[in-house]
Amino acid sequence: MTEKTKELRVDFVGGAVGHRLRFGGGRGQALAKAMGLRAGKTPMIVDATAGLGRDSFLLASLGAQVVMIERSQKMHALLVQGMERAFDEGGEVREIIARMTLLNGDAKEMLPELSAEAVLIDPMHPPSKKSALVKRELRQVREIVGADDDAADLMRIALQHARNRVVLKWPAKAEPMQGVRACSHQILGKTTRYDVFMVG
């Protein structure tokens, strides 16, 4: 099997995730700040669009209990395999995985039951001009999970049920999501921004 056609794999040990764990910058990272992780404050987080699980792993590595929701059965199976491999590594990685709970289902139906302090929503973004590796990976994810045409519905439900905040991960230069109220503030990165909606 060639590099170009290799199967999508969830990896919490090596590659970009392992590098981010070692050198990422702790709670000073944009995602951690957006989700409300600060000294003495570690909210219970629901990642409503788990995908490859990388953001959930980062948040769990910073001490958060994270519930991941993935509605695609194929992506859910890939996450299960990735979490099992990471758990088998032992040590710090096993401790991080132990703070992650994975659910298979539609977040729109599950969020009302979860009483999350903070909800992260990272729907499929418009195609970007990133490196070929990232593009291939994102293309594979899109083929599995689809286009997330109901992202605005998910946002509205999250805003009704989160206890503290909802965070939308979105391309830095994209227009605000249509059909959703204005965010409270934004945290900007180079290619990604976090639209933070304070609630409650």
C-alpha positions in Angstrom: 0.0 0.0 0.0 1.5 3.4 -1.0 1.9 6.4 1.2 -0.8 8.2 -0.7 -3.5 5.6 -0.2 -2.6 4.4 3.3 -5.5 4.0 5.7 -6.5 6.7 8.1 -5.3 5.9 11.6 -5.8 7.6 15.0 -2.4 8.0 16.7 -2.2 9.4 20.2 1.4 8.4 20.7 3.6 9.5 17.8 3.5 12.1 15.1 1.9 15.5 15.6 0.1 14.5 18.8 3.2 13.2 20.5 5.1 16.3 19.5 2.3 18.6 20.8 2.2 16.7 24.1 5.9 17.2 24.7 6.3 20.8 23.3 2.8 22.3 23.0 3.0 25.0 25.7 0.5 23.7 28.3 -2.4 25.8 29.3 -1.1 28.7 27.4 -2.2 27.2 24.1 -5.1 28.8 22.4 -7.5 25.8 22.7 -6.9 25.5 26.4 -7.5 29.2 27.0 -10.7 29.1 24.8 -12.0 26.1 26.8 -11.5 27.8 30.1 -8.5 25.9 31.5 -6.5 28.1 33.8 -4.8 27.9 37.2 -7.2 26.2 39.6 -9.9 25.7 37.0 -10.4 22.5 34.9 -13.9 22.2 33.5 -15.6 19.0 32.4 -15.5 19.2 28.6 -17.6 17.6 25.9 -16.0 17.4 22.5 -19.1 17.1 20.4 -17.3 16.4 17.1 -14.5 14.1 18.1 -13.0 13.4 14.7 -9.4 12.2 15.1 -9.6 13.0 18.9 -6.5 15.3 18.9 -8.1 18.2 20.7 -9.7 15.9 23.2 -6.3 14.3 23.9 -4.6 17.7 24.3 -7.3 18.8 26.8 -7.1 15.5 28.7 -3.3 15.9 28.8 -3.9 19.2 30.7 -6.0 17.5 33.3 -9.5 17.8 31.9 -12.1 15.0 31.9 -13.3 14.9 28.3 -16.3 13.2 26.9 -15.9 12.7 23.1 -19.0 12.2 20.9 -18.5 10.8 17.4 -21.6 9.9 15.3 -19.7 8.1 12.5 -19.4 4.5 13.3 -16.3 4.1 11.2 -14.6 7.1 12.9 -15.7 5.8 16.3 -14.1 2.5 15.5 -10.8 4.2 14.5 -10.9 6.2 17.8 -11.5 3.0 19.8 -8.4 1.4 18.2 -6.3 4.5 18.7 -7.3 4.8 22.4 -6.6 1.1 23.0 -3.1 1.4 21.4 -2.4 4.5 23.5 -3.6 2.8 26.7 -1.3 -0.1 26.0 1.7 2.3 25.9 1.3 2.8 29.7 2.8 5.7 31.6 1.6 9.3 31.0 -0.2 8.4 27.8 -2.3 5.8 29.6 -3.2 8.4 32.3 -4.4 10.8 29.7 -6.5 8.2 27.9 -8.1 7.3 31.2 -9.5 10.9 31.3 -11.2 10.4 27.9 -14.6 8.8 27.5 -15.8 8.0 24.0 -19.5 7.8 23.0 -21.0 6.9 19.6 -24.1 8.9 18.7 -25.5 12.2 17.6 -24.3 15.0 19.8 -27.5 16.9 19.1 -29.4 14.2 21.0 -26.7 13.5 23.6 -25.7 17.0 24.8 -28.9 17.7 26.7 -28.2 14.7 28.9 -24.5 15.5 29.6 -24.5 18.7 31.6 -21.1 19.8 30.2 -19.4 22.9 31.6 -17.8 23.5 28.3 -18.6 22.2 24.8 -16.1 22.1 21.9 -17.5 22.0 18.4 -15.1 21.5 15.5 -17.2 20.8 12.4 -15.8 20.1 9.0 -14.2 23.3 7.6 -14.1 24.6 4.0 -11.1 23.0 2.2 -7.8 24.8 3.0 -4.5 25.2 1.2 -2.4 23.4 3.9 0.3 20.8 3.2 -0.5 17.7 1.2 -0.3 15.5 4.3 -2.9 17.5 6.2 -5.1 17.8 3.1 -5.1 14.0 2.6 -5.9 13.4 6.2 -8.7 15.9 6.2 -10.0 14.6 2.9 -10.1 11.1 4.4 -11.9 12.4 7.5 -14.4 14.3 5.3 -15.1 11.1 3.3 -15.9 9.3 6.6 -17.9 11.9 8.5 -19.5 14.0 5.7 -19.9 17.8 5.5 -21.5 18.5 8.9 -24.4 20.4 7.3 -26.2 20.5 10.7 -23.4 22.3 12.5 -25.5 25.4 13.2 -28.2 23.2 14.7 -25.5 21.5 16.9 -24.3 25.0 18.0 -27.7 26.1 19.0 -28.3 23.0 21.1 -24.9 23.3 22.7 -25.7 27.0 23.6 -28.9 25.8 25.3 -27.3 23.1 27.4 -23.7 24.0 28.2 -23.3 25.4 31.7 -20.4 27.8 31.1 -19.2 28.1 27.5 -19.4 26.8 23.9 -16.3 27.0 21.7 -16.5 26.9 17.9 -13.2 26.0 16.2 -13.2 27.7 12.9 -10.8 28.8 10.1 -9.2 32.1 11.1 -10.4 34.1 8.1 -13.9 32.5 7.7 -17.1 34.4 8.2 -19.0 33.7 11.5 -21.2 30.7 11.3 -24.6 31.6 9.9 -27.7 31.1 12.1 -25.8 31.4 15.4 -25.7 34.4 17.7 -22.5 36.5 17.9 -19.7 35.1 20.1 -18.6 36.7 23.3 -14.9 36.8 22.2 -12.4 35.2 19.9 -8.9 33.6 20.4 -7.0 33.8 17.2 -4.3 31.5 15.9 -2.4 31.5 12.6 -4.9 29.4 10.7 -7.6 28.7 13.3 -9.7 30.8 15.6 -11.8 29.9 18.5 -15.2 31.7 18.8 -16.1 31.6 22.5 -19.7 31.8 23.5 -20.2 32.4 27.2 -23.5 31.1 28.6 -25.2 30.7 32.0 
